[in-house]
Amino acid sequence: MSYVVLALPYLLQLLCIIHVVRTGRNTSWIWLIIFLPYVGGIAYLAVEVLPTLGRGGRHAIAATRDIVARTVNPSARLKSLERTAAFSPTYENERALADEYASCGDHARALAVYERLAAGMHAADADLALARARCLYALGRFASGRVVVDRLEASGYDFRTVEEALVRLKLLEHTETDRAKVVEAYAQQRRRFGSFEFDWYYADFLVRAGMKTEALAVIREVEETKRQLDSMGQPFDRPWMRRVLRLRASIAE
């Protein structure tokens, strides 16, 4: 028991530092957390984490907990889900297992489960279709993945998040022969989401497509947005912003 008590400050440090980095908080918190393990960690939780619990904070904490669990014992959760799905092969249990396969990088096994689930009463489930599309992309089966997202789009599905929109756009990159259509699709989604994360994906695509002038225009817009946000003291997603600005080094102006 004494070892657990001794380890608590270091566990709190780890969780708080992961949260600082993943959510783009002010990096000054990291030094406070490191040099004042108990006080710094508690102060960070009180100032930055607790006020967000009603606005998605619980999801962030759960995600951080899962990261730590997978780091400490990466196979334990997978084995537990395999046993549960084998004993009780409900949709929920098999879906959780397939999601874990995908998280572990075993996209072939994940796809096999997703395809089996999609053959039943959940054939019209949009989240399940997106999961299949992600696996097909990861496996290099771009044409098959494009068919899945095209059907979703035809059904009127609105790709709701940056991650969902990127599934479609990445498959479009590998299957659409008209580059102008891909550029317009990226630009349209960038206008829709207005985030540094999407700015990076768009600028990165432009660099890879050889459209360096257009990529530099995006980078300059991000630099100006950063200056405005800094001048107003507004928080923003610094890790993604930095990734956008680092792209400049790969472009010869």
Rosetta constraint file for C-alpha pairs under 8 A:
AtomPair CA 1 CA 5 HARMONIC 6.54 0.50
AtomPair CA 2 CA 6 HARMONIC 6.25 0.50
AtomPair CA 3 CA 7 HARMONIC 6.13 0.50
AtomPair CA 4 CA 8 HARMONIC 6.27 0.50
AtomPair CA 7 CA 11 HARMONIC 6.26 0.50
AtomPair CA 8 CA 12 HARMONIC 6.09 0.50
AtomPair CA 9 CA 13 HARMONIC 6.12 0.50
AtomPair CA 9 CA 37 HARMONIC 5.50 0.50
AtomPair CA 9 CA 38 HARMONIC 5.76 0.50
AtomPair CA 10 CA 14 HARMONIC 6.18 0.50
AtomPair CA 10 CA 37 HARMONIC 7.06 0.50
AtomPair CA 11 CA 15 HARMONIC 6.23 0.50
AtomPair CA 12 CA 16 HARMONIC 6.06 0.50
AtomPair CA 12 CA 37 HARMONIC 7.47 0.50
AtomPair CA 12 CA 38 HARMONIC 7.69 0.50
AtomPair CA 12 CA 41 HARMONIC 6.27 0.50
AtomPair CA 13 CA 17 HARMONIC 6.00 0.50
AtomPair CA 13 CA 33 HARMONIC 6.01 0.50
AtomPair CA 13 CA 34 HARMONIC 6.60 0.50
AtomPair CA 13 CA 37 HARMONIC 6.13 0.50
AtomPair CA 13 CA 41 HARMONIC 6.23 0.50
AtomPair CA 14 CA 18 HARMONIC 6.13 0.50
AtomPair CA 15 CA 19 HARMONIC 6.23 0.50
AtomPair CA 15 CA 64 HARMONIC 6.83 0.50
AtomPair CA 15 CA 65 HARMONIC 7.78 0.50
AtomPair CA 15 CA 68 HARMONIC 7.85 0.50
AtomPair CA 16 CA 20 HARMONIC 6.17 0.50
AtomPair CA 16 CA 33 HARMONIC 7.48 0.50
AtomPair CA 16 CA 41 HARMONIC 6.41 0.50
AtomPair CA 16 CA 44 HARMONIC 7.33 0.50
AtomPair CA 16 CA 45 HARMONIC 7.68 0.50
AtomPair CA 17 CA 21 HARMONIC 6.29 0.50
AtomPair CA 17 CA 30 HARMONIC 5.91 0.50
AtomPair CA 17 CA 33 HARMONIC 7.42 0.50
AtomPair CA 18 CA 22 HARMONIC 6.04 0.50
AtomPair CA 18 CA 64 HARMONIC 7.13 0.50
AtomPair CA 19 CA 23 HARMONIC 5.91 0.50
AtomPair CA 19 CA 60 HARMONIC 7.86 0.50
AtomPair CA 19 CA 61 HARMONIC 7.97 0.50
AtomPair CA 19 CA 64 HARMONIC 6.95 0.50
AtomPair CA 20 CA 24 HARMONIC 5.92 0.50
AtomPair CA 20 CA 25 HARMONIC 4.99 0.50
AtomPair CA 20 CA 26 HARMONIC 7.24 0.50
AtomPair CA 20 CA 27 HARMONIC 6.90 0.50
AtomPair CA 20 CA 29 HARMONIC 7.32 0.50
AtomPair CA 20 CA 30 HARMONIC 7.21 0.50
AtomPair CA 21 CA 25 HARMONIC 6.69 0.50
AtomPair CA 21 CA 27 HARMONIC 7.57 0.50
AtomPair CA 21 CA 239 HARMONIC 7.57 0.50
AtomPair CA 23 CA 237 HARMONIC 7.05 0.50
AtomPair CA 24 CA 236 HARMONIC 6.86 0.50
AtomPair CA 24 CA 237 HARMONIC 4.95 0.50
AtomPair CA 24 CA 238 HARMONIC 5.27 0.50
AtomPair CA 24 CA 239 HARMONIC 5.96 0.50
AtomPair CA 25 CA 29 HARMONIC 7.74 0.50
AtomPair CA 25 CA 235 HARMONIC 7.45 0.50
AtomPair CA 25 CA 236 HARMONIC 7.94 0.50
AtomPair CA 25 CA 237 HARMONIC 7.77 0.50
AtomPair CA 25 CA 238 HARMONIC 7.76 0.50
AtomPair CA 27 CA 31 HARMONIC 7.55 0.50
AtomPair CA 28 CA 32 HARMONIC 6.70 0.50
AtomPair CA 29 CA 33 HARMONIC 6.05 0.50
AtomPair CA 29 CA 40 HARMONIC 7.71 0.50
AtomPair CA 29 CA 44 HARMONIC 7.14 0.50
AtomPair CA 30 CA 34 HARMONIC 6.13 0.50
AtomPair CA 31 CA 35 HARMONIC 6.08 0.50
AtomPair CA 32 CA 36 HARMONIC 5.71 0.50
AtomPair CA 32 CA 37 HARMONIC 7.76 0.50
AtomPair CA 32 CA 40 HARMONIC 5.21 0.50
AtomPair CA 32 CA 41 HARMONIC 7.95 0.50
AtomPair CA 33 CA 37 HARMONIC 5.24 0.50
AtomPair CA 33 CA 38 HARMONIC 7.70 0.50
AtomPair CA 33 CA 39 HARMONIC 7.60 0.50
AtomPair CA 33 CA 40 HARMONIC 4.31 0.50
AtomPair CA 33 CA 41 HARMONIC 5.28 0.50
AtomPair CA 33 CA 44 HARMONIC 7.74 0.50
AtomPair CA 34 CA 40 HARMONIC 7.50 0.50
AtomPair CA 35 CA 40 HARMONIC 7.62 0.50
AtomPair CA 36 CA 40 HARMONIC 4.92 0.50
AtomPair CA 36 CA 41 HARMONIC 7.50 0.50
AtomPair CA 37 CA 41 HARMONIC 5.85 0.50
AtomPair CA 38 CA 42 HARMONIC 6.10 0.50
AtomPair CA 39 CA 43 HARMONIC 5.97 0.50
AtomPair CA 40 CA 44 HARMONIC 6.10 0.50
AtomPair CA 41 CA 45 HARMONIC 6.23 0.50
AtomPair CA 42 CA 46 HARMONIC 6.12 0.50
AtomPair CA 43 CA 47 HARMONIC 6.02 0.50
AtomPair CA 44 CA 48 HARMONIC 5.51 0.50
AtomPair CA 44 CA 49 HARMONIC 6.88 0.50
AtomPair CA 45 CA 49 HARMONIC 4.71 0.50
AtomPair CA 45 CA 50 HARMONIC 5.90 0.50
AtomPair CA 46 CA 50 HARMONIC 5.43 0.50
AtomPair CA 46 CA 51 HARMONIC 7.37 0.50
AtomPair CA 47 CA 51 HARMONIC 6.90 0.50
AtomPair CA 48 CA 52 HARMONIC 7.19 0.50
AtomPair CA 49 CA 53 HARMONIC 6.79 0.50
AtomPair CA 49 CA 57 HARMONIC 6.71 0.50
AtomPair CA 50 CA 57 HARMONIC 7.61 0.50
AtomPair CA 52 CA 56 HARMONIC 6.53 0.50
AtomPair CA 52 CA 57 HARMONIC 4.89 0.50
AtomPair CA 53 CA 57 HARMONIC 4.12 0.50
AtomPair CA 53 CA 58 HARMONIC 5.45 0.50
AtomPair CA 54 CA 58 HARMONIC 7.59 0.50
AtomPair CA 56 CA 60 HARMONIC 6.69 0.50
AtomPair CA 57 CA 61 HARMONIC 6.24 0.50
AtomPair CA 58 CA 62 HARMONIC 6.12 0.50
AtomPair CA 59 CA 63 HARMONIC 6.07 0.50
AtomPair CA 60 CA 64 HARMONIC 6.20 0.50
AtomPair CA 61 CA 65 HARMONIC 6.15 0.50
AtomPair CA 62 CA 66 HARMONIC 6.24 0.50
AtomPair CA 63 CA 67 HARMONIC 6.32 0.50
AtomPair CA 64 CA 68 HARMONIC 6.38 0.50
AtomPair CA 65 CA 69 HARMONIC 6.17 0.50
AtomPair CA 66 CA 70 HARMONIC 6.08 0.50
AtomPair CA 67 CA 71 HARMONIC 6.17 0.50
AtomPair CA 68 CA 72 HARMONIC 6.19 0.50
AtomPair CA 69 CA 73 HARMONIC 6.01 0.50
AtomPair CA 69 CA 74 HARMONIC 6.94 0.50
AtomPair CA 70 CA 74 HARMONIC 4.06 0.50
AtomPair CA 70 CA 75 HARMONIC 7.36 0.50
AtomPair CA 70 CA 76 HARMONIC 7.99 0.50
AtomPair CA 70 CA 77 HARMONIC 7.64 0.50
AtomPair CA 73 CA 77 HARMONIC 7.92 0.50
AtomPair CA 74 CA 78 HARMONIC 7.68 0.50
AtomPair CA 75 CA 79 HARMONIC 6.15 0.50
AtomPair CA 76 CA 80 HARMONIC 6.19 0.50
AtomPair CA 77 CA 81 HARMONIC 6.19 0.50
AtomPair CA 78 CA 82 HARMONIC 6.16 0.50
AtomPair CA 78 CA 97 HARMONIC 7.10 0.50
AtomPair CA 78 CA 100 HARMONIC 6.36 0.50
AtomPair CA 78 CA 101 HARMONIC 7.41 0.50
AtomPair CA 79 CA 83 HARMONIC 6.26 0.50
AtomPair CA 80 CA 84 HARMONIC 6.25 0.50
AtomPair CA 81 CA 85 HARMONIC 6.03 0.50
AtomPair CA 81 CA 93 HARMONIC 7.25 0.50
AtomPair CA 81 CA 96 HARMONIC 7.16 0.50
AtomPair CA 81 CA 97 HARMONIC 5.47 0.50
AtomPair CA 82 CA 86 HARMONIC 6.07 0.50
AtomPair CA 82 CA 97 HARMONIC 6.37 0.50
AtomPair CA 83 CA 87 HARMONIC 6.14 0.50
AtomPair CA 84 CA 88 HARMONIC 5.90 0.50
AtomPair CA 84 CA 89 HARMONIC 7.56 0.50
AtomPair CA 84 CA 93 HARMONIC 6.73 0.50
AtomPair CA 85 CA 89 HARMONIC 4.62 0.50
AtomPair CA 85 CA 90 HARMONIC 7.04 0.50
AtomPair CA 85 CA 93 HARMONIC 5.15 0.50
AtomPair CA 85 CA 94 HARMONIC 5.48 0.50
AtomPair CA 85 CA 97 HARMONIC 7.06 0.50
AtomPair CA 88 CA 93 HARMONIC 7.17 0.50
AtomPair CA 89 CA 93 HARMONIC 6.12 0.50
AtomPair CA 89 CA 94 HARMONIC 6.02 0.50
AtomPair CA 90 CA 94 HARMONIC 6.15 0.50
AtomPair CA 91 CA 95 HARMONIC 5.88 0.50
AtomPair CA 91 CA 117 HARMONIC 7.15 0.50
AtomPair CA 92 CA 96 HARMONIC 6.13 0.50
AtomPair CA 93 CA 97 HARMONIC 6.28 0.50
AtomPair CA 94 CA 98 HARMONIC 6.13 0.50
AtomPair CA 94 CA 113 HARMONIC 7.06 0.50
AtomPair CA 95 CA 99 HARMONIC 6.10 0.50
AtomPair CA 95 CA 113 HARMONIC 7.50 0.50
AtomPair CA 95 CA 114 HARMONIC 7.18 0.50
AtomPair CA 95 CA 117 HARMONIC 7.88 0.50
AtomPair CA 96 CA 100 HARMONIC 6.24 0.50
AtomPair CA 97 CA 101 HARMONIC 6.25 0.50
AtomPair CA 97 CA 110 HARMONIC 7.78 0.50
AtomPair CA 98 CA 102 HARMONIC 6.28 0.50
AtomPair CA 98 CA 109 HARMONIC 7.24 0.50
AtomPair CA 98 CA 110 HARMONIC 4.42 0.50
AtomPair CA 98 CA 111 HARMONIC 7.37 0.50
AtomPair CA 98 CA 113 HARMONIC 5.85 0.50
AtomPair CA 98 CA 114 HARMONIC 6.59 0.50
AtomPair CA 99 CA 103 HARMONIC 6.19 0.50
AtomPair CA 99 CA 110 HARMONIC 6.69 0.50
AtomPair CA 100 CA 104 HARMONIC 6.14 0.50
AtomPair CA 100 CA 110 HARMONIC 7.84 0.50
AtomPair CA 101 CA 105 HARMONIC 6.34 0.50
AtomPair CA 101 CA 106 HARMONIC 5.07 0.50
AtomPair CA 101 CA 107 HARMONIC 6.50 0.50
AtomPair CA 101 CA 109 HARMONIC 6.51 0.50
AtomPair CA 101 CA 110 HARMONIC 5.17 0.50
AtomPair CA 102 CA 106 HARMONIC 5.40 0.50
AtomPair CA 102 CA 107 HARMONIC 5.09 0.50
AtomPair CA 102 CA 109 HARMONIC 7.94 0.50
AtomPair CA 102 CA 110 HARMONIC 5.48 0.50
AtomPair CA 102 CA 135 HARMONIC 7.32 0.50
AtomPair CA 106 CA 110 HARMONIC 6.34 0.50
AtomPair CA 107 CA 111 HARMONIC 5.87 0.50
AtomPair CA 107 CA 135 HARMONIC 5.26 0.50
AtomPair CA 107 CA 136 HARMONIC 7.93 0.50
AtomPair CA 107 CA 138 HARMONIC 6.87 0.50
AtomPair CA 107 CA 139 HARMONIC 6.86 0.50
AtomPair CA 108 CA 112 HARMONIC 6.30 0.50
AtomPair CA 108 CA 135 HARMONIC 7.26 0.50
AtomPair CA 108 CA 139 HARMONIC 7.28 0.50
AtomPair CA 109 CA 113 HARMONIC 6.52 0.50
AtomPair CA 110 CA 114 HARMONIC 6.18 0.50
AtomPair CA 110 CA 135 HARMONIC 7.24 0.50
AtomPair CA 111 CA 115 HARMONIC 5.89 0.50
AtomPair CA 111 CA 132 HARMONIC 5.93 0.50
AtomPair CA 111 CA 135 HARMONIC 5.93 0.50
AtomPair CA 111 CA 136 HARMONIC 7.49 0.50
AtomPair CA 112 CA 116 HARMONIC 6.29 0.50
AtomPair CA 113 CA 117 HARMONIC 6.25 0.50
AtomPair CA 114 CA 118 HARMONIC 6.08 0.50
AtomPair CA 114 CA 128 HARMONIC 6.79 0.50
AtomPair CA 114 CA 131 HARMONIC 7.34 0.50
AtomPair CA 114 CA 132 HARMONIC 6.15 0.50
AtomPair CA 115 CA 119 HARMONIC 6.31 0.50
AtomPair CA 115 CA 132 HARMONIC 7.16 0.50
AtomPair CA 116 CA 120 HARMONIC 7.30 0.50
AtomPair CA 117 CA 121 HARMONIC 7.94 0.50
AtomPair CA 117 CA 122 HARMONIC 6.56 0.50
AtomPair CA 117 CA 123 HARMONIC 7.43 0.50
AtomPair CA 118 CA 122 HARMONIC 5.41 0.50
AtomPair CA 118 CA 123 HARMONIC 4.31 0.50
AtomPair CA 118 CA 124 HARMONIC 7.63 0.50
AtomPair CA 118 CA 125 HARMONIC 7.70 0.50
AtomPair CA 118 CA 128 HARMONIC 7.07 0.50
AtomPair CA 118 CA 129 HARMONIC 7.66 0.50
AtomPair CA 119 CA 123 HARMONIC 5.73 0.50
AtomPair CA 122 CA 128 HARMONIC 7.86 0.50
AtomPair CA 124 CA 129 HARMONIC 7.73 0.50
AtomPair CA 125 CA 129 HARMONIC 6.33 0.50
AtomPair CA 126 CA 130 HARMONIC 6.22 0.50
AtomPair CA 126 CA 152 HARMONIC 6.97 0.50
AtomPair CA 126 CA 157 HARMONIC 7.64 0.50
AtomPair CA 127 CA 131 HARMONIC 6.24 0.50
AtomPair CA 128 CA 132 HARMONIC 6.30 0.50
AtomPair CA 129 CA 133 HARMONIC 6.22 0.50
AtomPair CA 129 CA 148 HARMONIC 6.58 0.50
AtomPair CA 129 CA 149 HARMONIC 7.58 0.50
AtomPair CA 129 CA 152 HARMONIC 7.65 0.50
AtomPair CA 130 CA 134 HARMONIC 6.19 0.50
AtomPair CA 130 CA 148 HARMONIC 7.77 0.50
AtomPair CA 130 CA 149 HARMONIC 7.23 0.50
AtomPair CA 130 CA 164 HARMONIC 7.31 0.50
AtomPair CA 130 CA 167 HARMONIC 7.62 0.50
AtomPair CA 131 CA 135 HARMONIC 6.43 0.50
AtomPair CA 132 CA 136 HARMONIC 6.18 0.50
AtomPair CA 132 CA 145 HARMONIC 7.50 0.50
AtomPair CA 132 CA 148 HARMONIC 7.82 0.50
AtomPair CA 133 CA 137 HARMONIC 6.15 0.50
AtomPair CA 133 CA 144 HARMONIC 7.95 0.50
AtomPair CA 133 CA 145 HARMONIC 4.71 0.50
AtomPair CA 133 CA 146 HARMONIC 7.55 0.50
AtomPair CA 133 CA 148 HARMONIC 6.23 0.50
AtomPair CA 133 CA 149 HARMONIC 6.85 0.50
AtomPair CA 133 CA 167 HARMONIC 7.10 0.50
AtomPair CA 134 CA 138 HARMONIC 6.21 0.50
AtomPair CA 134 CA 145 HARMONIC 7.54 0.50
AtomPair CA 134 CA 167 HARMONIC 6.34 0.50
AtomPair CA 135 CA 139 HARMONIC 6.11 0.50
AtomPair CA 136 CA 140 HARMONIC 6.22 0.50
AtomPair CA 136 CA 141 HARMONIC 4.96 0.50
AtomPair CA 136 CA 142 HARMONIC 6.40 0.50
AtomPair CA 136 CA 144 HARMONIC 6.81 0.50
AtomPair CA 136 CA 145 HARMONIC 5.29 0.50
AtomPair CA 137 CA 141 HARMONIC 5.68 0.50
AtomPair CA 137 CA 142 HARMONIC 5.43 0.50
AtomPair CA 137 CA 145 HARMONIC 6.15 0.50
AtomPair CA 137 CA 167 HARMONIC 7.96 0.50
AtomPair CA 137 CA 170 HARMONIC 7.94 0.50
AtomPair CA 137 CA 171 HARMONIC 6.69 0.50
AtomPair CA 141 CA 145 HARMONIC 6.32 0.50
AtomPair CA 142 CA 146 HARMONIC 6.05 0.50
AtomPair CA 142 CA 171 HARMONIC 5.72 0.50
AtomPair CA 142 CA 174 HARMONIC 6.40 0.50
AtomPair CA 142 CA 175 HARMONIC 6.67 0.50
AtomPair CA 143 CA 147 HARMONIC 6.41 0.50
AtomPair CA 143 CA 171 HARMONIC 7.67 0.50
AtomPair CA 143 CA 175 HARMONIC 6.32 0.50
AtomPair CA 144 CA 148 HARMONIC 6.61 0.50
AtomPair CA 145 CA 149 HARMONIC 6.49 0.50
AtomPair CA 145 CA 171 HARMONIC 6.57 0.50
AtomPair CA 146 CA 150 HARMONIC 5.92 0.50
AtomPair CA 146 CA 168 HARMONIC 7.28 0.50
AtomPair CA 146 CA 171 HARMONIC 5.65 0.50
AtomPair CA 146 CA 172 HARMONIC 6.81 0.50
AtomPair CA 146 CA 175 HARMONIC 7.30 0.50
AtomPair CA 147 CA 151 HARMONIC 6.20 0.50
AtomPair CA 148 CA 152 HARMONIC 6.42 0.50
AtomPair CA 149 CA 153 HARMONIC 6.13 0.50
AtomPair CA 149 CA 168 HARMONIC 6.07 0.50
AtomPair CA 150 CA 154 HARMONIC 6.06 0.50
AtomPair CA 151 CA 155 HARMONIC 6.20 0.50
AtomPair CA 152 CA 156 HARMONIC 6.76 0.50
AtomPair CA 152 CA 157 HARMONIC 5.56 0.50
AtomPair CA 153 CA 157 HARMONIC 5.17 0.50
AtomPair CA 153 CA 158 HARMONIC 7.09 0.50
AtomPair CA 159 CA 164 HARMONIC 5.44 0.50
AtomPair CA 159 CA 165 HARMONIC 5.30 0.50
AtomPair CA 160 CA 164 HARMONIC 6.40 0.50
AtomPair CA 160 CA 165 HARMONIC 7.10 0.50
AtomPair CA 161 CA 165 HARMONIC 6.17 0.50
AtomPair CA 161 CA 193 HARMONIC 8.00 0.50
AtomPair CA 162 CA 166 HARMONIC 6.07 0.50
AtomPair CA 162 CA 193 HARMONIC 6.99 0.50
AtomPair CA 162 CA 198 HARMONIC 6.78 0.50
AtomPair CA 163 CA 167 HARMONIC 6.46 0.50
AtomPair CA 164 CA 168 HARMONIC 6.91 0.50
AtomPair CA 165 CA 169 HARMONIC 6.27 0.50
AtomPair CA 165 CA 189 HARMONIC 7.32 0.50
AtomPair CA 166 CA 170 HARMONIC 5.77 0.50
AtomPair CA 167 CA 171 HARMONIC 6.38 0.50
AtomPair CA 168 CA 172 HARMONIC 6.11 0.50
AtomPair CA 169 CA 173 HARMONIC 6.17 0.50
AtomPair CA 169 CA 182 HARMONIC 7.37 0.50
AtomPair CA 169 CA 185 HARMONIC 7.23 0.50
AtomPair CA 169 CA 186 HARMONIC 6.94 0.50
AtomPair CA 170 CA 174 HARMONIC 6.73 0.50
AtomPair CA 171 CA 175 HARMONIC 6.31 0.50
AtomPair CA 172 CA 176 HARMONIC 5.35 0.50
AtomPair CA 172 CA 182 HARMONIC 6.59 0.50
AtomPair CA 173 CA 179 HARMONIC 7.98 0.50
AtomPair CA 173 CA 182 HARMONIC 6.36 0.50
AtomPair CA 176 CA 181 HARMONIC 7.70 0.50
AtomPair CA 176 CA 182 HARMONIC 7.10 0.50
AtomPair CA 178 CA 182 HARMONIC 7.03 0.50
AtomPair CA 179 CA 183 HARMONIC 6.26 0.50
AtomPair CA 180 CA 184 HARMONIC 6.14 0.50
AtomPair CA 181 CA 185 HARMONIC 6.08 0.50
AtomPair CA 182 CA 186 HARMONIC 6.25 0.50
AtomPair CA 183 CA 187 HARMONIC 6.14 0.50
AtomPair CA 183 CA 206 HARMONIC 7.92 0.50
AtomPair CA 184 CA 188 HARMONIC 5.96 0.50
AtomPair CA 185 CA 189 HARMONIC 6.36 0.50
AtomPair CA 186 CA 190 HARMONIC 6.11 0.50
AtomPair CA 186 CA 202 HARMONIC 6.14 0.50
AtomPair CA 187 CA 191 HARMONIC 6.30 0.50
AtomPair CA 187 CA 202 HARMONIC 7.38 0.50
AtomPair CA 188 CA 192 HARMONIC 6.36 0.50
AtomPair CA 189 CA 193 HARMONIC 6.17 0.50
AtomPair CA 190 CA 194 HARMONIC 5.61 0.50
AtomPair CA 190 CA 195 HARMONIC 7.49 0.50
AtomPair CA 190 CA 198 HARMONIC 6.02 0.50
AtomPair CA 190 CA 199 HARMONIC 6.68 0.50
AtomPair CA 190 CA 202 HARMONIC 7.31 0.50
AtomPair CA 193 CA 198 HARMONIC 7.14 0.50
AtomPair CA 194 CA 198 HARMONIC 7.07 0.50
AtomPair CA 194 CA 199 HARMONIC 7.57 0.50
AtomPair CA 195 CA 199 HARMONIC 6.23 0.50
AtomPair CA 196 CA 200 HARMONIC 6.22 0.50
AtomPair CA 196 CA 222 HARMONIC 7.40 0.50
AtomPair CA 196 CA 237 HARMONIC 6.79 0.50
AtomPair CA 196 CA 240 HARMONIC 5.52 0.50
AtomPair CA 196 CA 241 HARMONIC 5.37 0.50
AtomPair CA 196 CA 244 HARMONIC 7.40 0.50
AtomPair CA 197 CA 201 HARMONIC 6.68 0.50
AtomPair CA 197 CA 237 HARMONIC 7.97 0.50
AtomPair CA 197 CA 240 HARMONIC 5.22 0.50
AtomPair CA 197 CA 241 HARMONIC 7.30 0.50
AtomPair CA 198 CA 202 HARMONIC 6.08 0.50
AtomPair CA 199 CA 203 HARMONIC 5.98 0.50
AtomPair CA 199 CA 218 HARMONIC 7.07 0.50
AtomPair CA 199 CA 222 HARMONIC 7.71 0.50
AtomPair CA 199 CA 244 HARMONIC 6.89 0.50
AtomPair CA 200 CA 204 HARMONIC 5.84 0.50
AtomPair CA 200 CA 240 HARMONIC 6.89 0.50
AtomPair CA 200 CA 241 HARMONIC 7.65 0.50
AtomPair CA 200 CA 243 HARMONIC 6.64 0.50
AtomPair CA 200 CA 244 HARMONIC 4.85 0.50
AtomPair CA 201 CA 205 HARMONIC 6.10 0.50
AtomPair CA 202 CA 206 HARMONIC 6.29 0.50
AtomPair CA 202 CA 215 HARMONIC 7.96 0.50
AtomPair CA 203 CA 207 HARMONIC 6.20 0.50
AtomPair CA 203 CA 214 HARMONIC 7.88 0.50
AtomPair CA 203 CA 215 HARMONIC 4.87 0.50
AtomPair CA 203 CA 216 HARMONIC 7.83 0.50
AtomPair CA 203 CA 218 HARMONIC 6.31 0.50
AtomPair CA 203 CA 219 HARMONIC 7.27 0.50
AtomPair CA 203 CA 244 HARMONIC 7.24 0.50
AtomPair CA 203 CA 247 HARMONIC 7.83 0.50
AtomPair CA 204 CA 208 HARMONIC 6.22 0.50
AtomPair CA 204 CA 215 HARMONIC 7.49 0.50
AtomPair CA 204 CA 247 HARMONIC 7.32 0.50
AtomPair CA 205 CA 209 HARMONIC 6.02 0.50
AtomPair CA 206 CA 210 HARMONIC 6.27 0.50
AtomPair CA 206 CA 211 HARMONIC 5.00 0.50
AtomPair CA 206 CA 212 HARMONIC 6.51 0.50
AtomPair CA 206 CA 214 HARMONIC 6.75 0.50
AtomPair CA 206 CA 215 HARMONIC 5.40 0.50
AtomPair CA 207 CA 211 HARMONIC 5.64 0.50
AtomPair CA 207 CA 212 HARMONIC 5.44 0.50
AtomPair CA 207 CA 215 HARMONIC 6.04 0.50
AtomPair CA 207 CA 251 HARMONIC 7.60 0.50
AtomPair CA 211 CA 215 HARMONIC 6.31 0.50
AtomPair CA 212 CA 216 HARMONIC 6.08 0.50
AtomPair CA 212 CA 251 HARMONIC 6.50 0.50
AtomPair CA 213 CA 217 HARMONIC 6.37 0.50
AtomPair CA 213 CA 253 HARMONIC 7.97 0.50
AtomPair CA 214 CA 218 HARMONIC 6.54 0.50
AtomPair CA 215 CA 219 HARMONIC 6.35 0.50
AtomPair CA 216 CA 220 HARMONIC 6.11 0.50
AtomPair CA 216 CA 248 HARMONIC 7.06 0.50
AtomPair CA 216 CA 251 HARMONIC 7.81 0.50
AtomPair CA 217 CA 221 HARMONIC 6.30 0.50
AtomPair CA 218 CA 222 HARMONIC 6.33 0.50
AtomPair CA 219 CA 223 HARMONIC 6.25 0.50
AtomPair CA 219 CA 244 HARMONIC 6.38 0.50
AtomPair CA 219 CA 245 HARMONIC 6.13 0.50
AtomPair CA 219 CA 247 HARMONIC 7.88 0.50
AtomPair CA 219 CA 248 HARMONIC 7.23 0.50
AtomPair CA 220 CA 224 HARMONIC 6.26 0.50
AtomPair CA 221 CA 225 HARMONIC 6.17 0.50
AtomPair CA 222 CA 226 HARMONIC 6.08 0.50
AtomPair CA 222 CA 241 HARMONIC 7.22 0.50
AtomPair CA 222 CA 244 HARMONIC 7.54 0.50
AtomPair CA 222 CA 245 HARMONIC 7.68 0.50
AtomPair CA 223 CA 227 HARMONIC 6.32 0.50
AtomPair CA 223 CA 245 HARMONIC 7.41 0.50
AtomPair CA 224 CA 228 HARMONIC 6.33 0.50
AtomPair CA 225 CA 229 HARMONIC 6.17 0.50
AtomPair CA 226 CA 230 HARMONIC 5.99 0.50
AtomPair CA 226 CA 241 HARMONIC 7.86 0.50
AtomPair CA 227 CA 231 HARMONIC 6.11 0.50
AtomPair CA 228 CA 232 HARMONIC 6.37 0.50
AtomPair CA 229 CA 233 HARMONIC 6.06 0.50
AtomPair CA 229 CA 234 HARMONIC 5.16 0.50
AtomPair CA 229 CA 235 HARMONIC 7.29 0.50
AtomPair CA 229 CA 236 HARMONIC 7.55 0.50
AtomPair CA 230 CA 234 HARMONIC 6.22 0.50
AtomPair CA 230 CA 235 HARMONIC 7.95 0.50
AtomPair CA 237 CA 241 HARMONIC 6.28 0.50
AtomPair CA 238 CA 242 HARMONIC 6.01 0.50
AtomPair CA 239 CA 243 HARMONIC 6.38 0.50
AtomPair CA 240 CA 244 HARMONIC 6.37 0.50
AtomPair CA 241 CA 245 HARMONIC 6.44 0.50
AtomPair CA 242 CA 246 HARMONIC 6.12 0.50
AtomPair CA 243 CA 247 HARMONIC 6.67 0.50
AtomPair CA 244 CA 248 HARMONIC 7.69 0.50
AtomPair CA 246 CA 250 HARMONIC 7.80 0.50
AtomPair CA 247 CA 251 HARMONIC 7.01 0.50
AtomPair CA 248 CA 252 HARMONIC 7.91 0.50
